[in-house]
């Protein structure tokens, strides 16, 4: 279920940027043929909704939306008009999404290795410092610097070659990030790439649970609090995951998989077996 892959050379990497953060603190199927449940029918489950903030990681870990929906359908059944359908769907998603990395000796070692290798989180203290950095600033802070530099030099029409990187305390190589923000200037929501920080936050909590850096109750509590914070900035899943993908691209992580991630997002938000359809973000 591990989904983070090698980072491209020559781009601001997640590892180097996370080092700064810690130092600063310290495939799918729409199932439309069975779509008989009314679009207006919803249910409330803030615990699950919090984990849905990182859902693309989990769905991708199950092999993409199509394979994931097959697993959900096997638990729920094919009758989407059944009176208990939403209750069954909720239960099935709980099985798959609430801490998808169950605790075991092997999982503990695997989760700790992942946290150490990719986020330089080597103990419980590092874990909570990293979560704090994602919540308080994270990649969003670096995006805002890029946005500010562009806005003060012509916005979408800025000449990047004429921007003084030192004026904005930006490292060499940031021209690539400036170009990305400029090229996608009108695609970012007013919330920038907060969704990327948020999704990574929830994913990290799940890894931390497997690594035994946080217990189940406290993990759920801080994820639910992150949900309430998210609702201040996002009102729908489409906008949230659009900013998430822009954030992923901004971070420069495994660009070759971007199309796969986008396909998974597009697929997992649709169809009778998508919890996103029945659990509005706000």
N, C-alpha and C positions, 0 to 999 in steps of 0.2 A: 504493500500500500504506500510505499515511499514514492513521492512524486517530484522532488526537486532534483534537477540534473545539473550537469556541468555548466559553468558560466563561460561566456565567450571572452576571449582575451581582448585586451585593449579597451574594454568598457568598464565603467564604474561597477565593481562587483558587489554583490550582497555582503560578502564576507568583510571587505574593507570598510564598507559603509556601516555595517553593524558594529565593527570595532570602535568606530567613532561614537556610535550611539551609546554603547556600554561605557566607554571612557567618559562620556559626558555625564553619565548618571553616577557613575562611580567615580458518449458517442451515441448517438441517441435515437430513441424511438418515440414518436409523438403519441402513439396509441390512439389516434383520432377515431379509429373504427369503433372503439369502445367508450368514446367520450360522451356518456349519457348523463353524467352528473351536471346539474346546472352550474353555469359559470359563477353565479352570484353566491353559491353555497360556500361558506368558509368555516373554519374552526379556530379556536384560540389555544395556543401552546407556546408560551414565550420561551420555555426551556429549549424546545426543538428549534424555534425560530432563531435563537442565538447560534446554534450549531449550523444552521443553514447559511449563516454568514460566511462560512468556510466550505460550503457544500461542494464546490467544484473540486477541491482537493480530494474529498472522500469519493465522489462519483468517479473521478479519474482513477483513483486507487482501485476501484472495483472493476476497472476495465472500460470505462465510458458509460454514457447514459443508457445505451441499449442493453448492455449486460446488467447494469444496475437495475433498470426497470424490470427486467426479467426476474430478478431476485425478489423485487417488491411484489410483482404480480403473483409469484409463486406463493407468497405469504398471504396476500390479500384476496386473491381470486379474480376471476375475469368479469364478475358482475359489478360494474362501477355504479349501478343504480341501486344497489343493495342499501337498505336503511343503515346498516352498520359500516358502510364503506369507509367513511372518513375516520371512524374510530379504529378500524383495522389498519388504515393507511398510516395513521399517527403512530400506532404501535410498531408497525413494520419499520418506519423511519427511525424510531427510537432504537430499534435493534441495530440499525446500520450506521446511524449518525452520532448517537450519544457515546462519545469516547470509542471511536472505531478501532483504536489500538488497545485491545484488552491487556490487562496487566499479566505478566508472566516474567520469568527470569530472562527468557530470550528477548521479549519485548523491552524490558528494562535496559538491557545492553544495547539493543538496536536503537531505541529512542535516544538514549544518552549519546551514542555515537553520532546520530543525525544532528542533534542539537549542538554538539561540540564542533563537528566538521563544518556545518553550514552557518551556524549563528555564533560560534565561539562561546557557547554557553556550556560551561564545564562543571557547574554545581548549582545548587538551589538558589544561592544568592545571585549568580549570573542570570538565572532564569527569570527571577522577579525584576531584576534591573532591565532586562531586555523587554519584558512585557511593558514596563513603565515607559521605556523609550518609544515603543511603538504607539502607546496610548497618547503620549504627550507631544511627540514630534514625528519621529520615524522618517520614512521616505517623503512624507508630505512636506516636511520642513525644507528638504532639498528641492523639491518641486517648486515650492513657493519662492525660493531664491531665483530659480530659473525664470519663473513667471515674472517676477519683479524686474529682473534684468531685461527681459524682452519688453515689458510694458514701458520701461523708461527709455527704450531705444527704438520705438516704432511698433511694438506689439507684433501682430502677425506679419507685418512688413519690415521687421527689424533686420538689419544687416549684421549677422552674427560675427562676421570677421572684424567688425568695428567695435564690438563690445569688449570693454576692459574687464577681464575675468578677475583681476586682483581687486578691483573696486568692490566686487560682490563677494570677495573671499572665496572664490570658486577655484578648485584645483585644475591643473592642466588636463585636458581631455573632456572638460565639461561642455565644450562646443558641440559634442555629439548629443548631449542631453538637451542643450538649448535648441538644437535643430529638431529633435523629436517633439519637444513642446511646441515649437513654432509650427511644425508640419501638422500638428493635431490641435492647434490653438482653439478652434471652435468646437472640438469634440469633448473637451473636459467640461464637466458640470461645474457649477460654482464651488463645489466641495473639493475640486482638484482630484487627488488620488487617495483621499482618506480611506476609500473602500479597500485599497491594497493593504494599508496598515491594518485595517480591521480584520480582513480575511486572514492575514498572516498572524495576527494576534490570536484568533480563535484556534487556528491550526497549531500554533505553538503551545497553547494551553493543553490541547489533546496530546501532543508529544510529551509535554511535561507530566501529564497524568501517567502515561506509559512509563516514563522515566522515574516515576515516584518522587517528583519534585513538588507535586500538589495533589491534594486528595480530591475525591469526586465531588463532594459538596461545595468546597471552596471554588473548585474549577467551574462548576455550573453557575455559582453566584457571580463570579467576575465576568463570565460570558454573558449572562443575562444583563448585567450592568453595562457591558459593552453594547448590547442590543439597544438599550434605552438611549445610549449616547449616539449610536448610529442613526436612530430615528430623528434626531435633531437635524441631520444633514441629508438623509435620503428618505423618500416617501414610497419608492417602488424598487422592485428587484432589478428591472431593466437598467435603470440609471446606476444603481449600485454596482452591478456587474460590468457595466461599460467602463466606469471609473476603475474598477478592479483590474480589468484587462489593460487599460492604459497605464496603470501603475506597474503591472507586471512587465510591460514593455519598457517602461521608463527605467526599471531596475536592471534591465538587461539580462534577465534570467532565461537561458535556454530558448533563444528566439526561434529555433527550429520547431518547437512545440506550441508556438502561439496559435497556429491554425487549429491544432487539435484541442487546445483549451477553449478556444472560441466556439468550436463545434460542440464541445461538451456543455458549455454554458447555454448556448442556444437551445440545445436538446433538453437539458434537464429542467429548464424553466417552462416547458410545454407538456401538454398531454395529461391524460386522466390519472397517471401515477406520479405526477409531479406535486410534491407538497407545496412548492412555491405557488402553485395555482390556487391553493386553498388557504394559504397562510400569507396574507398581504404583509409586506414589510412594515407598513404603518397603517 
